[in-house]
Amino acid sequence: MKHLLIIAIFLFSSAQFNPARCDDPDFERIFDGKTLSGWVPTKGAENAWEVKDGILVGTGDKGRGYLTYAKNKNVADLEMKFSYRFPGKGNSGVSIRAVADETGKRDFKSYHADLGHKGIGGNVMGAWDFHTPGRREHRCFRGDSLVINKDDTPQIKMIPNALTADDLHANGWNQVHIIAIDNYFKLFINNKLSSEFTELLPIDKRLDKGMIQLQLHDPGMVVEFKDIQLKVIK
């Protein structure tokens, strides 16, 4: 019954689902607006993250890497809500189900919700990225609804009324809602579905649980986060 309910939820169109609602008491604020309590920077980013005026700030000239949510490093199913802003140009995002990459090609394997300044990389802003060495890294750009078949072949359809660049606030705050339940993943920005994917691969080829990480990608950039909330489903 639980799995049937999960499938039903993800069959809803973006018009039927309002990600802006946050009346669920199971959401927890995981950034206190004052300190980095509960968060740990990865190697190379030790001095890059700080709190200013209630905002979590990552500065690329002070280092690059990730800020890891340390209170729970084994999150599987989740909903996550937050606001982000780029004062200038930049490349960032949120990695979920992140684990150490045993191949050494990356520091971490993860499913990565791409964020960046308005206009970055065509439809990369609002995409899902697959940081998954050892398997195919599929396209799931802004506007894409991707199904990864059991044989690792992709099927891509366009999302009706998906997020566009016109819906983004350049140099201003944008609201994000990430949903990951079992093998279904959705990324909403400013209350519009940006991209989604479903993995039908065997379980041993998927990432089933891991860390939540905020990314600081490039020197010369600044990224800001606030109002970070998490609902752990399992």
N, C-alpha and C positions, 0 to 999 in steps of 0.2 A: 504493500500500500504506500509506504514512504516513497519508493522509487517512482510510482505512478504520479504521486503528487509533485515530485521534483520535475518530471517531464512536463506535466501540465503547466507548471509555472513558466518554464522556458519556452513553451509554445505561444505564450502571450506575445502580441506585437508590442512595439515600443509605445504605441498610442494607448494600449490598454494598461500599461504598467507605469506608475509614476515614481521614479527613483528619488524624487525630492522629499517624499514623506519620510519622516524619521521619528515616528511615535512609538518605536519598538524599544522597550526598556532594556533589551539585551545588548544594545549598542553601548560600548564603553569608549570613553575618550582616552586615547593612548598617548597623547601629547599634552602635558599639563600647561603649556604656554609660558612656562617659567624656566624650566631646566631640560636637560637631555635625559632625565631619569627614565629608565626603561629602554633606552636606545644606546647602541654601541657602534661606533664607526669601524669600518674595515681598515686593514693596513693601507696606508697611503692617504687616508682621509681623516686622520686623527684630529687635525686642526681645522678641518674644512667646514664643520657644522657647528652652529651656535644658535642661541635664542636671542632675538632682539624684539622688544616691544610686543611680546606675545606671539611672535612669528618664528618658525623654524627656518633658518637660512643656511643654504649651502653655497660656498664660494669656491669656484674652480681654481682660482689662483692660489688657494691655500691647500690644495690637494684634490684628489679625485678618487672616486670609489663609491661605497655604499654606506648608508646608515641603517643598521639592522635593528628591528624590534626584538629585544632580547628577552622579554617576559614569556614569550611562547614561540619557540623555534620549530614547532611541529604542527603548523596549522594546515588543515586539509581544506575543508569547505568554509567559506567566509563571505561576508559582505564588508566592504570598506568604503568609507566616505571621507572626503577631505576637500579643501580648496587649495589651489596652487596659483602661483603667479611668476612670470618672468619679467623683471624690470627691463631687460634687454633681450639679446639673443641667447639661446641655450638649448641643451638637450638633456632630458631627464626621464623619469618614469618610475614605476613601481613594479618590483619583481615579487611574485608570489610563488609559493612552494619551492623556494630557492634552496639548493643543497650544493655542497662542495662538488666541483667538477673533477671526477677522477681521471679524466683524459688529460688534464693540464692545459687544454686549449683556452679555457676561461677560468676565472676564479670560482664562478658559480654557474650551475644550470638553473634555469627558471622559466616560467611564463612571465613575459614582461609587457606591461601596459605602457606604451610609448607616450611621452609628453614632451612638448617643446614649445618654442615661441611660435606665434602665428606665422605660417608660411614656410616652416622648416620642411624640407624634403618632400614636397608634394603632399601625398596622403599618408605620410608617416605619422604625423601628429594625430593621436587618437587611434593608432593601430595596436594590434597585438604582435609582439615579436617573440620568436622562439629561440631562446638561448639554450639550445639543446644539442651540444656536440655529440656526434655518433648517430644522429638521425637527421632526417630532412628538416630544414628550417623553412616552413611554409610562409607564403604571403598571406597576411590578413590585415590589409590596409584599412584606413578610415573608409567606412561605407561598405565593407566586405562582411558577408556572412559565410564563414568557411566551415566545411565539414571535412575532417580528415578520415578517410575510409580505413577499413581494417588492413588494406594492403599499402597504406601510407600514400595513396593518391588523393589529391585535393578536389573538392567541388566548391566553387565559389559563386555565390549569388549576391546581387546588390541589395542592400537594405533599403526599403522604401522610407523616404523622409529621414534619412540618416543625418547625422551631424555633418555640417559643412564648415569651411573656414569662416564663413560669415557669422556662424554661431559662436565663434571664439572671441574672447575679449583680449585684444592685444594690450600687453603691459598691465592688464587688470586681472582680477580674481576670476577663476573658473572653478566650477564645482564638479567633482568626480564621484562616481558611484561604480565600484567594481563588484561583480558577483561571480563567485566560482563555486559551483556545486557539482561534485562528482566530476564528470567529463564535459560540463557545460560552462562556458566562460563569456561574460558580457562586460562591456565597458561603456558607461554612459558619461557624457560630459554636458554640463548645462542642461540636464534633463532630457537629452536626446541620445539615442543609441548610436554609438560611434562605430563599434566593431564587435563581432562575436564569433566564437568558434566552438565546435563540438569535436571531440576526439573519439573515434571508434577503434583506435589501436588497442591491441592486447594490453592488459593492465601493467604488465612488466615493462612496457615501452613508454609508459606515461610517468609524469611526476605526480605522486599521490599526496605528498605533504612536504612542508618545509618552512623556510623563513619568509618574512615580509621585509623587503628592503627598499629604501628610497635611493635613487641613483643620482650621482653627481658626475657628469660625463666628461666635460671639457674644461681646460683652463680658460680663463677670461669670462666665464659665465657665472650668473647668480640665479638660483632658484629658491622660491619661498613656498612653505607649506603652512597651513593652519587648520584648526577644527578637524583634526584627524580622529576618526571614530572607527571602531572595529566591532563586528559581530562574528564571533567564532561559532560556526554551526557544528563543526567537529574537527 
